[in-house]
Amino acid sequence: PANTYEKDGFRETLLSLYSHTGTHVDPPAHLFADRTTLDALPIEQFAGKALVIDCTRLAEGEAIHMNELEQAGIEKAEAADFLLFHLGWDKRWGTDSYFGDYPCIDDEVLRFILSTGKKGIGFDVIGMDPISDTNLPRHKKLFYEHDVINIENIGGVSPISDAALDENITPWNKVPIYRHVTTKTKDKGEYIK
């Protein structure tokens, strides 16, 4: 412990971790020194309506195409502030296969994200680029001129059929984040997860 009851009158543990530990948010400054940092983004950047895109049918190494967005509803995808891609990969957390050949968005999906002015995107994988691609082309296209956040290693996000989803995301710097989810369904009213 960093502090003890006997010496300091309280117990405190020192944590040392990388900013990419667990669920975290990448801002544009993650790749470009002169781009926007998390603390420079307006607070409104971290709250809004999200659409969860079900990509669990995709095999390892397959691309996420516009077909996945169309199946979720292209109008819903256009209206959403955030697109959260559910690959089911979070079930692999803690295993070597988590760092495998997960599906990634293709260029057309990335163009859609940028052209519709999304506040952010999120994935239940370690990154939006293939783990083997150290050039990070998707990250670079996302962050080069756009103030979009990228949320990685999301756990427990899955599609809610026929529901509007509000995903209010409040990050603490670039460390694990807190998610407040309110769902509204036609027959059950409103509840909080």
N, C-alpha and C positions, 0 to 999 in steps of 0.2 A: 504493500500500500504506500501511497505518496504521503499520507498523513494517518496517524493512529490515534485511537482514543486516549491512550496513555500519554503520548507526547503532545498532541495538538487539541485534544478534547473532542475530536470528531474523526471519522474514518473517511478517507477519500482515496480513490484508485486512479492512478495515472494511466491514460489510454494513449497509445501511439498507433496510428493507422494511416493508410494512404487515403487520399480523398476519393478514390474509386472503390472504396470498401462498401459492400452492400448496395442498396438502392441509393443512387446519387444522381445529381444533375450536372450535365456538361453545358457551360455557356460558350459563346463564340470564342472567348479568350482561352479556352482549352487548347485551341490550335493556333491562334493568331494573337501575338503579343499586343497588337494595337486595337484589338476588337473588344467588345463589351464583356465585362466581368459580371458575375452574379449580382454583386452589390450595386451595380450601376443600372440594372434592369428595373423598370417600375414594378411595384408590388402587384399591379394588375396582370403582369406577365405570368404569374403563378396561379391564377384562378380562372376558371371558365368551364365550358361544357366539353366533355370528352366523349369520344366514340371508341369503344373497344372493338378492334378488328380481329376476328377469329382466323388464325392462320395455322391452327393445329393439324389440319389435313396435309400440310406441306411436309415433304420428306427432307432429310438432312441435305443441305447444299442447294435446295431449290430456292428460286427467287420469289419474293413477295411481289406479285403483279397487281395491276389495277383490278383484276378479277376479284381479289379479296375485298377491296373497297366497294366494288359494285354489289357483291353479295351482302355486305353490311348495309348497303343503301347509299348510293352516291350523293343523294341530297343531304343525308345525315352527315356524310363525310365532309361535304363542302361547308356545312353549317357549324361543324365542331371547331372548337378552339384548339383541342388536342386530339391526336390520333394515337391510341395505345395499341400496339401490336402484340397480341396474345399468341405465342407459339407453343405454349405448354412447356417451355424450356425450364421454367422455374422449378419444376419437379426434379430436375437433374442437379439442382444446387447441392454442392458438397461432394460431387462426383467428378471424375475426370471427363466424363462425357459432356459436362456443362461447357467445357472449353472446346467443343467439337465444331463441326461444320454446320452451324445453325443457319436457317434461312435469313436472307437480308433483303431489304427493299431494292427494287430495280430503279433505273434512272427515271422512268415514267412516273412512278409513285413519288419519287423525290421531287420531280418537277411539279406534281400536283400539290404536294405539301407547301412548296415555296409559292406557287401561283395563287393559292387560296389563303395565304397569310396566316398560317397556323402559329399559335403561340409556342407550341411544343409538340414533341412526339416522344413516345416511350416504348420500351421493349423489355421483355422478360429474359433477355440475354445480356451478355457482357458488353456488347457494342453494336453499333449499326453497320459496321463494316465487318467482313469476314475476319476472323481472328488471325488468319495467316497473312492478311494484307496490311502491312505496316505503313503503307502510304496513306491510308485512311481517306480515300477519295470521296466517300459519302459525307463524312464529317466535314471535309474541306468545302464541298459544295453547299452544305447546310449552313456553315458558319461564316463563309467568306464575306458575304454582304448582307446577311439576314440575322436579325436578333431573334432566333428561335432556340429554345432550350431542348436538350436531348436527355431524357430520363432513362437510365440503364439499370438493369438488374431488378426490375419490378417483380415482386412476388405476389401471387394471389389475385391477380387481375384476370377476370374472365368475362366474356360477353354476357350481357343481361338481355335476354330476348325481349323485343318489343317494349323497350324502356328508354326513357331519356336519362342520361347519366350526367351528373355534375361532378367533376373531379376537381376539387380545390387542393392545390398542391402548394405547400409552403416549405421551401428548402432552407436548410441552415448551411450557408456557405456552399460547399461542394462535398457534403457528407451525407450520411443516411437521412432520408426525408420522412416527413409525416404526411400521410394522405388522409383527407377527410372526404368520404364519398357519400353523397346523398342520391338515392335513386327514387325515381317516380315511375310507378307503373299504373296502368289503367284501372286495375281492380284492387290494389292494395294500399293506395294512398302513398304516403312518404315515409321512408325509414332510413336510418343511418347505419352504415356498416362500420 
